[in-house]
Amino acid sequence: MFGTAVDFFTGRSEPHNTARALTDLAETLHDAGRDTEALPRITEAERLLDPAAEPHRQYLSALRSRCEGGA
């Protein structure tokens, strides 16, 4: 489902919603133990976010740390 949401928002040039869907997808992949698949989604979400989206950026940083085995 999240892959479909990413495609939907990407096709409509909605970077914030795309980043949110990518974050949800990365979280789901992490929960499934698929961290190597989650990491590129995190990177893409970070790239799409406005610099002012600090809470979302902090969440992604923590998620990256979990995926890399830091937590």
C-alpha angles and dihedrals in degrees: 000000000000091000088056090049091051090052092046095053095039090055090054097048094243103147097178094050091043089052090049092051091046089051092051090047092049091049091051092048090049091050088053091052093251097126096150088060093045097054098068090050089054091050092050092048091051090051092053098048124099112242088244091063091090098149091054091046090051090050091051091049091054091046090051089052091052091048091050091051097257096125 
